Amino acid sequence: MSFFDNLSMPRKLAFCLGILLMLSLAANFVIFAKQDQVSDTTAINEHTHKVIAASNKMVEAMVNQETGFRGYLLTGNRDFLAPYTGSVPAEGEMTP
């Protein structure tokens, strides 16, 4: 650090400012270089959440079908088929 000790105060400040600017530029370069990777990862994450939501709706529709069909089989009353018939179109909407 004898090099730094021999500098005047304005040169020390300029040197430190130069180092800060170089670090800032390096950080900005890394952020710019990784920007595409971050946006791709975000898109994959959003797609994953959409798939999970669709899967949860599918499971809910299947449970409604099972409940309605079971109620109809046990009682023979067609009123129990309402959850079954109500969830059939919902399942068809979720599958491609």
Disulfide bonds with the S-S distance in Angstrom:
none
